[in-house]
């Protein structure tokens, strides 16, 4: 077993760098790593997310998702691997391995992750060893909103008459009210 030191950078358009250095055991799975990252940045784990293997140019490769959302609609060998079934050490291909983490597909929080060091020490619990920068308020404001503050069409009064204003129009015959189609010579 080895300890893996990762730098996790929050990707944003802001000029301010926000990153965390995390030390974690290579025997931990990606779901444990994901929860460690969320804790380090103060995010909740109530959203969908995926890791992607990455190359030197930050191109997305194999997906490692929080859960399989294909519902059997794609071939099993094509469906994403789930985080809880893959150990970190099984996806470390080089000593500068890169991953991309997308958290909350609506807000698209993107984390760029790079392996910085492999140590011989055994890590019992993940450790936050360096914390640089705070998430700017402008980025937080664009992130997940409190659903209780949002109004939806379904929030209408269920006892309201859907057709209260149905007769408040003029038909093509110039009448204010529509009574019966049989009353008109067409």
N, C-alpha and C positions, 0 to 999 in steps of 0.2 A: 504494500500500500504506500501511496505517496500523497503529499500535499500539493494541491494545485493553486497557484496564486493567479487570479484573474483581475484584469482591470475592466470595469463595466462603465461605459460612457453613455450618458443619456444624450441621444442625438436630437439636436434642435437647431432652429434658425437663429437663436440668440447667440451673442458673442461670448457668453459666459460659459465656462467649462463646468460641467457637473459630472463627477465620476466617483466611483467607489472601488477600492481594492478589497477583494474577498479571498480568503484562504479557506479551501474546502478539500476534503478527502476525495481521492479519485474513485473510491468505492461507492460514493453517493450517486443517486440517480438524478436525472435532469429535473424531476419535479421538486426534489429537495433543493437543488440549485436555484430553480425558479423562485421558490418561496423565500430563499435567502436573499435573492436580489430584491424582491418586493419589500422585504423587511428593511433592507439597507436604504431604500429610497422612500420608504413610508407609503407604499401603495397597498391597497387591499387586494386580496386574491379572489375577487368575485367576478372576474372577467375571463374570457377565453384568451389563449396565448399560444404561441409556437416559437420554438427555436428553429433556426436554419443553420446548417453547416455553411461555412463561408470560405472563400478563397482569399488571396492577398488583396484583391481589388474590391472586397466586400460584396461579391455576387452571391445571391442565395443559392444554396444547394439543397440537400436532403432536408425535409421538414420533420421535426420532432414536436408533435402537438400535445397539448394538455390532455385532450381526449379525442377519440375518433368520432368525427362528426359526419362521416360519409353514410351512415345508416345502411351499410351493405350495398350501396349503389355503385361502388367501384370495386374492381378486383382487389382481393385481399393483399396481393403483393404490391399494389399501387397505393394503398391507403397509408397515411402517415403513421409513423411509429409513435407510440405514446410515451410521454416523459417518464412515467413511473416504471417503464420496462427497459430503459436504457441507462447503463452506468456511464458516468463521465469518461472513465478510462477507455471505454469501448469506442469513443468518437474522437479521442486525441490522436491525431495523425502526425503532428509535428510539434516542436517546442514553441511555436508561435501560433497555435491553432486559434482560429477566429470563429465566432458564432454571432448571429444576429438574433435578437429576441424581440418579437412583436407582442406587446401586451395590450389588450383591449382593442379589438379590430375596428371599433367605431372611432375611438380617439387616436389610434395609431401611435401609442407610445413605443418608440424604437430605441433599443439598447444595442450598442456595438460592444462586443465582448472579445477580449484578446487574452490568451494565456501568456503570462509574463515570466513565470518561474515554476519549475517542478522541484519540490523539496523532498528530502528523505524523511522528514518528520511526519508522524502519524497524527492526523487531526481528528479529534473525537467529535467536535462540534464546529460548524462553520464559524469563521471569525471575520468581522469587519475590521480590517487593519488600517485603512486609510479612507477618509471621507473628505472630499473636496467639493465645495460649492453647494448651494441650495437650489432647489428647483425654482426658477423665477416665477413670480406671480402671474405674469402674462402667459406662461405655458400652463400653469395650473388652471387658469381661467378657461383655457381652450380644452381642458381635459374633461373627465366625466362630470356631469352635472347632478345635482340632487334631484331625483325624479319627483319628489314631493312638491318642488317649486314649479314644475312644468305642468302646463295645461294641455289636455288632449281632447279631441272631439268626443271621446267616450265619457268625458267628465260632465256632460250635459245632464240636466235634471231628468231622471228616468220617468217622472210623472208628467212631464211636459208633453203637450199634444204636438206630434211631429208635423201635423198639417194645419196648424193655426192660421198660417198665412196663405193657404192653398187658393182661396177665392179672391185674393188681392191682386188680380191681374186682369188685363183686357184680352179677350180672345180675338181671333182674326176676324170675327164678325162685328167687332166694335162694342160688344156687350161687356158690361162690368162683371157680370156673374155668368157662370156656366151652369145651366140647370140640367138640361137633358138634350142629347144629340138629336132625338127624334123631333124636337120642336123646330128644327131648322130644315129648310129645303136645300138639299145639296144635290 
